[in-house]
Amino acid sequence: MTTAVLVTALALSGAFATDPAAAVARPGPAATAAHATPSFRLVDIPMKDGTVLKADVFTPAAGTPGADRKGRYPLVVQPASWGQNDLEYIAQGKQLAADGYIAVTYTVRGFWRSGGEVDVAGPKDVADVSAVIDWALARTPADRQRIGMVGLSLGGGLTLMGAAFDPRIKAVAAMSGWGDLTDSLYSGQTRHLQAAALLAAIQAPTGRRSPEFARILAALFGDHDLPKVVAWAHTRSPATYVDRINAHGTAVFLANAWGDSIFNPSEMTAFYQRLTGPKRLELRPGDHATQELTSLLGLDNATWAGARRWLDQYVKGTGGSDGRGRPVELEVRPNGTHENYPDWRAVSSRTEHLRLGDPNLRGTGALGQAARTGWQKPVVGGTNSGADGGVAELSGLLDQAAALPPTVIVPLLPRSSAAVWQSAPYAAAQHIRGAARLHTKVTASASQGTAFGYLYDVNALGVGKLISHAPQSWSGKEPGRAFPLDVSLFATAYDLPAGHRLALVLDTKDPLYGGRTPLGSSVSFGSSVADPSELALPVR
C-alpha cells in the first residue's frame, strides 16, 4: 500500500536512470557466467472487452535451465498491487527469469495506464487473469502445463481468485492478500474505516474508481446499505470459492502479518483451514505488505524466498521442499523465534479459562481462574479510553521493526471509559498461540453499540503492549436488557515474559473503526454465576 508505493519508487529511481529496459538488462545478482541476462520488454495485453492492460515480460536467456524439450519455460503471472503498476516486480521478475521462469507482470485494470475502471477482484479482474495467461501462452515460450501466480496485496487476492476460476494454474503464492473481503471490511459487524480510507486514498491518484466501487465506499463510510457492501465483498472473496480451489488441486502458499490492519490474520487462518490441497501458511510480525517490502529493492526477503521455493516445488517441479509435514510457520512476537506446526489447529495445546472479576475501588478487576462473579461495570459510551488498535499501516510496521506495538499505561486508563481486568504476575512465560475469545454480558441504554476488546502484556511499571484486539458491534437490542456478547480477538503468536501480567480492556470507541455506540450513552459489562464472563486464552 503506501509503504509499497514508496519502496517501488525508490527501486525504480535507482534502477532506471534513463531507460527502464536497459536498466533491467544490466547483469545483477541473478546473472551468472553460465547463462546471459534475461530479456525484458514492455507490452500491451488486450482483454476480451477491449480493455488494454499494461504489462512487462521477462524471458529467460537461451540455455537457462528450466525449459522442457520443446524449449518452453514455466510461466509465472504477477498482478500488481493496489495502486501499483507493472514495474513493481522488476527485481522479482528478473530473478524469476534467471531461475528459468517466464514472468509476466501486469497493471491491474483501472490503475495507472491500464484501461478500464477499478474492479477490486470482481468478475472483470478475474477474467483478466485468464486472458493474461492466454496471451502469454500465445506470445511467449511458456509451458501451458506449468503455470503459477504470485501477488502482493491486491495481487495476492487475485492469485487466489485466479486459482478458483482457472484450473490451469498449478500453484499460487498470495502475500498480504485476503481470504474473506467481508471480514476485512466488516469483521465483528464493525466498519473498518481507517483501512478503507487508506485504500481509497491510494486509489484516488493512481486509478479510476468505477461507479459500483464508489457506491460501495459511500455506503461503508456513510453506514448505510451495508447488506449491499457485504454482498459485493462476498463475490470478491476467495473463501466463497474455496471448493473450486480444492477441486482444482491448486497448491496454495499464504503469507501475512500478525498486525495487518487491512486483512487481519484470523481471516487467513480460517481460509487456510478450509484448503484441502497442498498448502502452506507463514505469519510474521508486521502490517499490510511490510514484510515483503525489501524484496521490491532486490534484497533478500524470507517471504519472497518462501514463495519462490513454492513455485519451484509445484510449478517447475524441481528442488525445494513444501514443508508438507509442518507447513504452518509462525514468527513469534516479540522475540522473533520461529515455530513450525503440522496444522493451524496444532499451534495451541490447551485453553486457559480466565474469569473476569469484580472491579475494585481503583476500577480494576481480577483476571484469573478464581475471580468472582455477580458484578457490573458501567462505562460512558462513545468515549475513547486511550486503548486503541493503533494506526493503519504504521502500528504493525513499528511492531515489526522495533517490537513496539500500540502501548498504554494501564493504571492511567480512565475507568469512566474503560473496563479493566488484570492478572497476577506470571511466574513462568506464557506462550499465547491463536485467537483469544472473550465472553461477557452487556446492558446498554441504546439499542446499538460497539465494544472493543484489547489484550495487553503489562510489565512491572504498568506499561501495556498490545497483544491483540478486535471489535464487536450489536444492533436491535432492547435498551436496559442484558444480552451475551462474544468477541474473538485476532489471532497471534506472543510470548508473555515471566513476571509480566495480562490485562484485558473493554471500551466503546476506537479511531481505527466505525463504532455504533452513541456518545454519552451507558454501557455496562457484567458477569453472573449462571453466565460468568471469561477470557478463553489459547496457549502452548
SULDA-V158396 format. One line per field, one symbol per residue. ss: DSSP state (2 for helix, 1 for strand, 0 for the rest). psi: psi as a letter, one per 30 degrees, with the letter a starting at -180 (. if undefined). burial: b if it has 24 or more other ideal C-beta (glycine too) atoms within 12 Angstrom, else e. A space follows every 10 residues. Layout:
BEGIN
ss=???
psi=???
burial=???
END
This chain:
BEGIN
ss=0222222222 2222200002 2222200000 0100100011 1111110000 0111111110 0000000000 0011111110 0000022222 2222222200 1111110000 1000000100 0022222222 2222222220 0111111111 1102222222 2222200000 1111100000 2222222220 1022222222 2222221010 2222222222 2200022222 2222000222 2222222200 1111111000 0000222222 2222000011 1111000000 0022222000 0222222222 2222220000 0002220111 1010000111 1002220001 1111110000 0001111100 0000111111 0000000000 0000222222 2200001112 2200000011 1100000001 1111001111 1111000011 1111111100 0011111111 1111000000 0011111100 0111110000 1111111000 0001000000 0111111000 0001111110
psi=beeeeeeeee eeeeeiedje eeeffkkaff klffllkllk kklkjklfgf kkkkllkkkk lkfkkflafg gklkkkkjkl lkglaffehe eeeeeeefgg kkjjklkkkf kbgklalkfh gaeeeeeeee eeeeeeefgl hkjffiklkk lkceeeeeee eeeefjffje kljjkhalej feeefhkghk kieeeeeeee eeeeffljkl eeeeeeeeee efhlheeeee eeeefgkeff gfeeeeefgk kkkkklkegj fejlfefeee eeffkfaklk kkkllaajgf ffefffgglk keeeeeeeee eeefeegkll kfheeigjkk jkkgfglkkk lflefffkfl kkjjkjlkka fggklkjlfg klahlkjklj kgkkffjlfa kkfeeeeeee eghilkklje ffkjfffkkk kkllkkflkk jkjajkkkkl kkklflfllk kkkkkljkaf ggkkkkelll lklllgkkkf kklkkkkjlk kljkjklkfl lkkkkkagkk ffljlgkkkf lkkkklklef ikkljjjkl.
burial=bbbbbebbee bbeebbeeeb eebbbbebeb eeeeeebbbb bbbebbbeee bbbbbbbbbb beebebbeee ebbbbbbbbb bbbbbbbbbb bbbbbbbbbb bbbbbbbbbb bbbbbbbbbb bbebbbbbbb bbbbbbbeeb bbbbebbbbb bbbbbbbbbb bbbbbbebbb bbbbbbbbbb bbbbbbbbbb bbbbbbbbbb ebbeebbebb ebbeebbebb beeeebeebb ebbebbbbbb bbebbbebeb bbbbbbbbbb bbbbbbbbbb bbbbbebbbb bbbbbbbbbb bbbbbbbbee bbbbbbbbbb bbbbbbeeeb ebbeeebbbb bbbbeeeebb beebeebbee ebebbbbbbe eebbbbbbee beeebbbbbb bbbbbbbbbb bbbbbbbbbb eebebbbbeb bebebebbbb bbbeebeeeb bbbbbbbbbb bbbbbbebbb bbbbbbbbbe ebebbbbbbb bbbbeebeee ebbbbbbbbb bbbbbbbeeb bbbbbbbbbb bbbbbbbeee bbbbbbbeee ebbbbbbbbb
END
